[in-house]
Amino acid sequence: MKSEVIIEDLQSISEADLPWRELDGKTVLITGATGMLASYVTGLLLYLHEHAGINITVIALCRNRQKAEQYFGSYLAKSYFHLLIQDVCTPIAYEGKVDYVFHLAGNASPYFINSDPVGIMKCNLLGTINVLEYARKCHTIKVIFASTREVYGKNEEAELLDEQAFGTLTPLDDRSCYPESKRAAETLLKSYYLQYGVNFNTIRIAHSYGPTMRLENDGRVMADLMGDVVAGRDIMLKSSGEAVRAFLYITDAVAGMFTVLFHGEPAMAYNLANETEPISIKDLAHMMATLREDKKIKVVVSEGGQKGYCTYRRTALDTSAIEQLGWKPQISLKEGINRVLRTK
């Protein structure tokens, strides 16, 4: 986490108008701590400890010790940092008290949706149960759960999807392991709230990206295009490229998550997206190619290879609920892409 861009990003988030001092003396558990968003959440908490004098104890839960040491190696000897190597599908092994949990473990990659649908469901179901059981015993203040815009399913009638605008999902669709298990996880959260008083917020995130994104064997549009550009390859589109997406840079995503942590109403869901610059995949590909003109990258349409992708028409998310808490996206698409390219 020592990249110049990442440090700039963490500083930028720390300057958001949020009551960071409420974290003083608190312990925070992050599941999936080496993931794209989770590594920034973990890094931000460590940054606040080091640079803002906020005494936060950070528990980073992840499966891969080598990757964790690569990300957080300089903190392993610090008394305020604890590395917890385990699968979230087993009971949480940390014996101390935790005040806040960011349950961010999970995988949205079409590559893994195709190759490990059972693993995706286990993480979202068993993992969430284990987190909630631990939170119940610890009397945590709040659990933050990373959900997805895909829980809304197919809803082509709505102009905007607010937090109640649910459409249909097909349980036997090849891709349904991901959105169906996220839906069920949200119901688990509400069930633990009703029965045991475990407070939570679920954040339905749309198309986030950033320097810590995985470029190989991911399958999501931004990762695939970025991988081609970084490697200097022609960009191979797996469709006509007419589909539209709206992308959320990681600093805006993490600032949104902490906005909900501090200000979110109990047991509520919040959409988190940057709908200011919707763009077709084809136009995104051409934009990214022009950002690396020195490599003379071409955009090539190659139909097929759509298994594991969401196929229904996109509807924009209504982000008014989180905006009422004081959040707004700050980073333009071009600026965000350039920031990622600076790290590759």
N, C-alpha and C positions, 0 to 999 in steps of 0.2 A: 504493500500500500504506500510505497514511497515515490510513485510517479508524481512529477510536478503537476500534471493536470489533476490527478486525484487529490493531492493536497490542496490545490486551489478550489476544487469542488467542495471538499470538506469544510474549508474556511468559509466558503460562500453560504453553505447550509447553516453553519454555526452563527452567521450574522442575521439569519431570519429573525423576525420579531416574534419570538416564542419564549415562554417562561422556562428556559433551560435550567434555572436554579432549582426548580422542583425536582430535578434528578439528583441533587446533592444528597449524598448518604444512601442512595438507592442502589439496588442490585438489579441488573437487567440480563435476562437470558435471551439469546438469539439462536433459533434453530436454523440449520442450513447455512451456517455463518460464512462459508466460502462461496455462496451463490452470488449472482450479480448484484441484486439489491441488498441482500443480507450482509455482504462484505462491506458495503458502504455504511449501513446502519452500525455495524460493529466498529468500523473505522471512525465514524463520527463520534461515537461515545468515547472512544479512546482519545480522539482529538480534543473533545471537550474537557476530559480529565487533564490532559497535558497543557493545553493552551488557555483554558478558561478557568482553571482551578476548581472544577466541579468534581467532587469526589464520587465517582461512579465505579462500581464493581461490575466488570463485564464477564459474562459466561458465554463463551462461543462454542456452540454444539455443532459438530459436523462429523462426517464419516472418514474423511481422507486426511490423515495426519500430515502427510507430505505437503499437500496443498495448503493446509492450515499453517504449517510452519513457513511456507513460502509467503503467505499473506501477512502473518502476524508474528513471525519469528522474533522480531526485536522486542516483543512484549512478553515473551514466555517467562522471563524472570521477574516480571512486575507483579507486585502483590495484589494489584487490582484487576489482573487479567487471569482468567482460568480457561484452559482449553479442555473441552469435554468431548472425547472421541467416542462416538456411539451412533448407532442407527436410531432415528427418532421413533422407529416402529417398535422399539423396546422401551420399557419404563425409564423415565428420566433418572439418571444416576447421580445427579448432583444432590448433596445432602443438606446444603444450606438453604436459607430463605431467599426467595426471589420476589422483587416488588413488581416488575414488569416483564412481560414475555412478548417478544416479536416472533411469532410462529411463521417463519418464511421458508422452511424446508419444503421442497416440492419441485416438480419439473414440468414445464409447459412445452418442451421441445417436441415437435412432430417426430423427430428421430426416435425419441424414447416412447412417445405415444404409440408408435408402430412396434417397437422392439420390446418394450417392458410395460404393457398396460396394467398388469397386476401390481408391479412395483409402484406405479403412479397412484393406484387406488389405495394400496397399503399406507403409503406416506400420508395421503390426505385423510384417511379414515383412522387407522391405528395410530398414526403419528399425532393426529389432533386429539384423540382420546387420551393418549399418554401425556400430552401437554396440559390438557384440561384437568386430568387427575392430579398432576403435580401442582397446577395453579390452585386447585381446590384445597389441597393439603397446606399450601403455603399462604393461603389467603392473599393472593396477589391483588394488586390494585387494578390491573387491567391486562388483558391479552389482546394483542394486535394480530389479526390473521390476514395473510395475503391471499385474497381471492382473485377472481378474474371477471372481466366483462362477459366471458362466455357463459356464465351462469344464467344470463338472460335468454339464451337459446335463440330460436328463430322467431323474430317479431318484426315483420316487415310492414306492419300497419302504423307503428309509432314513428313520429318525426324525431323524437329524442327519447332515449331510454333513461328514465329516472330510476330510483332504487326500488320501485314497485312494479316496473314494466316487464313482467316475465312473459316470455313466449314458450315455445315447445322445444323439448329435447327428445331425441329418439334413443332409448336406452341401449338398443342393439347396434347403433352406429359404431363403426370402428374407432371413432374418435371420442366416444362418450365417456371413456374412463376418466378423462380430465374434467370436463364441466360437471358431470354427474357427481363425481366424488367431491368436488369443491362445493356444490350445492349441499350435499349431505354433511360436509364438514361445517358449513354455516348453521345447519340445523342442530348439529351437535353443540356448537357454541351457544345457541339460544337455549337448548335443553339444559346445559350446565348452569346457565344464568338463572333460569326459572327454578330449577331444583336445588341448586347449591349456592346461588348468588355470585357465581364467577363472572365478573364484569368483562366485557369484550367490545371490540369494534372489528368489523370485517371491512376490508378495503378492496374494492373491485377495480383492479388495475388494468389499464389498456396499453399494450405495446410499448413498454418501457425499454430503454436501451442505454448503454453507457460504456465507459472504458473497461469495466470488468466483465463484459458480456463474452460468452464463449462463441468462437467463430467456426470451430470444426464440429461436424456431426451434430448440429443443432436443428437446422431445418426451418427456423423462423426467417421471415423475409429480411429483416434488417441484418441479422447475423450472416445470412447467405450472401447478400449484396456486399456487406462490409468485408467478408472473407475474400471475395473475388477482387475487390479494389485493393486491399492490402497486399494480396499476392500478385497484383499486376495482371490478373487474368481478365479475359472478356467476361462481362456479366451475363450469365445464362439465366434467363427468366423461365420458370416452369409453367407459365401460363401466358396469356396475351398481355398481362400486366394492367388490365383495366380496373381491377379491384382497388378500392380506396382504403387507406389506413391513415390514422393520426397517431403520431409517435410522441412519447413522453420522455424527455431527458432525465437521467437518473437523479440529478440534484433536485429537480422539481418533484420527482416521485418520492424521494426520501423526506424532503421538506413537508410534503403532503401527509406522509405517514406520521411524522411527529406532530403535525397540526392536529391530526385526529387523536393521537395519544393524549395530548394536553387538553383538547377542547371538544372532542367527540362526545356526543350524548351516549349514555349507557346503552349497550346492546343494540347499536344501530349500525347500518351499512352505509358506506360512502363510496361513490364513484370517484376514480382518480384518473384523469386523462387530460391531454392537451388537444382540444378540439379546434384550436385557432388556425392550424395549417394542415387540413386534410390533403392528401396527395395520392395519386395513383401509383401503383408499384412501378409502372413504366416510367413515369416522370421522376420518381425517386431514383431509379437506376440511372437515368440520364444525368440527374443532378450530381450523383456520386461520381459518375465517370468524369464529369467536367472538373470536379475538385482535384482530380489527379490527372490533369491534362498531360503531364510529362510521361505518363505510362501508356497513353493512346489506347485507352480501354474502349471497347465496343460493347453495345448492348445487343444480345442475341436472344430471340424468342425461341424457346424449346418446349413445345407443349408436352404435357404429361408430368408424372411424378407428383401428383397432388395428394396421394394417400397420407392421411394424418393431418391434413389442413382443414380449417373451417371453411365450408363451401357456401353458406348462405350470405345474402346481401348484408353489408355492414350498415348499422344505424348508429348515429353519433350518441355518445353518452351525455347526459345532463349532469353537469358538475356543479350546479348551483348550491347543493347542500354543503359541499366542502368549501366552496367559495364564501359561503356565509360564515364559516369559521375563520376566514381571513386568508385563505390560500389562493394564489393565482400562479399559473406557470410563468416562468421568467425567460426560459432559454428557447430561442428559435430553432427550427429544424436544422438549418444550415450551420448555425453555431454549434449545436450539439454534435452533429456529424464531424465537423472539423475538430472538436475536442477529442472525440474517440480516435480519429485518425492520427492525432498527435501522439497517442500512446502506443501505436502499433508499428 
